[in-house]
Amino acid sequence: MLRLLMQVNHAFLAICHVSARRGDSMPSAKEVAMPGTRQRDGNGPMTTRATASLLGMLLFGCADALPCYPPSHFAPPAGAPYRAEEVRIATPDGHVLAGTLTLSTRGEPPFPAVVLISGAHAQNRDHMQSNREPVRRYRPFRQIADALSRRGIAVLRLDDRGVGCSGGGPLLEATKVERADDTRAGLAWLRGREEMDPQRLGLLGISEGADIALIIAADDEAVAAIVLMAASGARGWQIIESQQRVLIENDMLTDEERARLDSGADIDELLEERMNGILRPAARGAWGRWWQHALIWDPLPVARRVTSPVLILHGANDTNVPVDQAEPLAAAIRAGGNNDVTVRILPGHNHLFLEDPDGFFRRYGDLLAHTNQLSDDVLRLIADWLVEELAGAGGQQRH
C-alpha cells in the first residue's frame, strides 16, 4: 500500500470529475456494503484509512503552501495592451480575497469582464497549485487572462481562500456553495467599478470551478455568459467511482489486489470494495465538510435553471471527467428552456486542456515537464466565444 500511495502522490494534479449514473442519489453505507466485499481497518483489501489517504493524494496531492507573491509577479508581459491591478475583495464570510484585475489600455470603458473560477485544489490566481517542478509551469488562468485582456475583456482572477495572499480557509472545509459566495463577491466588486459594464459580466470555471459557475448563474440572470471547462454531469460519489475504475484498470493496485485479480477476481469486485471504504467514513463526516457536500451534490437540477449563454469545453482524452459528460450537461441546460448552449470537444486534449495522447492522470507529472501551456487554439476558442457573447449581452434576449 505504501508503494501505491507514493506513486499516486507523485502523479496527481487535478480533481477528478467523471460520470456514472446520472441522477442517482448517493448510496447509504448499507447499500455500499455489497455482498462479498470486505472492510477491515487493518487488513482489508482497501481499508478506510488507506482509501482516505489515497483520495487525499488524488485530490490534493500536488498542493503545497503557495507564497503571497508581490504584485510584480502578476505583471503583464512587456508591451501588452492591458494593465494589471492588485485588488482586495471582502467576502460575506469575513475573509478578504486577493487577486489581479487585468484591464485593457485600449478602447473606452465600460468594458466587459470575466471572473475566473478555479477547481477543487488550493490554487492561486494563476490556477497554479504548487511551486514544485514541473507542476508550477502549468498556469492556465494567466494565459486565459492574457488572451481575453488582449481582446478588450477585463479579467478578475483570485487566490483561493487561504491560498497565496487571500485570507480564510482551509479550502477543504468550504463547500461549492460557500466557494460560490467568494465568486459572487468578485462579481459584486466588478459591478461597483465604473470601468465595467454590469450587463456584460461573465464567468469561466474549470472542473469544480465549472460547478460553481453553474451555481451562480442559476441564481443570477444578470450573468451574461459562462464557460464550463471539464464540467461534470454526475454526483461526486459517481465521479469517485469512475475515477477508481480508471486507477484499477491502469494497474494502480495494492499487491493484494493484484494477486486477487491474477487469481480470478474481477474489477467490479475490487471497485465495490474501494467504494465501500470511501463512502462509509465520508457519509459520517470523517473527512470534512467538503467531502460530505461534494459526494452528493448533483449538477443537473442546477443546470436546468441556468438562463445565460453557455460554452461547454471538454477534452476528448479526459480521464478525470470523461468526455461523455458534456452532452448530458448540455441536455440538462436545454431541458430548462435555455437553447443557447454550445459544446466543443477538443480532440487529443486531457482534463488540463493540454495535448495528451491518452489523458491518463497518472502521467501528468511527466507530461507537464514538456507540455504545460494551453494551445493557441484553446485560447482562441474561449476568447472568440466570449467576445461574441459579451459584445451584445446588454440587449440580448434570454432563453
Sequence and secondary structure as in RCSB ss.txt:
>XXXX:A:sequence
MLRLLMQVNHAFLAICHVSARRGDSMPSAKEVAMPGTRQRDGNGPMTTRATASLLGMLLFGCADALPCYPPSHFA
PPAGAPYRAEEVRIATPDGHVLAGTLTLSTRGEPPFPAVVLISGAHAQNRDHMQSNREPVRRYRPFRQIADALSR
RGIAVLRLDDRGVGCSGGGPLLEATKVERADDTRAGLAWLRGREEMDPQRLGLLGISEGADIALIIAADDEAVAA
IVLMAASGARGWQIIESQQRVLIENDMLTDEERARLDSGADIDELLEERMNGILRPAARGAWGRWWQHALIWDPL
PVARRVTSPVLILHGANDTNVPVDQAEPLAAAIRAGGNNDVTVRILPGHNHLFLEDPDGFFRRYGDLLAHTNQLS
DDVLRLIADWLVEELAGAGGQQRH
>XXXX:A:secstr
 HHHHHHHHHH  S      STT     HHHHS TT    TTTSSS HHHHHHHHHHHHHTT        GGGG 
  TT SEEEEEEEEE TTS EEEEEEEEESSS SSEEEEEEE  SS   TTS   SSTTGGG  HHHHHHHHHHT
TT EEEEE  TTSTT  S  GGG  HHHHHHHHHHHHHHHHT TTEEEEEEEEEEETHHHHHHHHHHHH TT  E
EEEES   S HHHHHHHHHHHHHHTT   HHHHHHHHTT  HHHHHHHHHHHHHHHHHTTTT HHHHHHHH  HH
HHHTT  S EEEEEETT SSS GGGHHHHHHHHHHTT   EEEEEETTB TTSSB SS  GGGHHHHHTT  S  
HHHHHHHHHHHHHHHHTGGG    
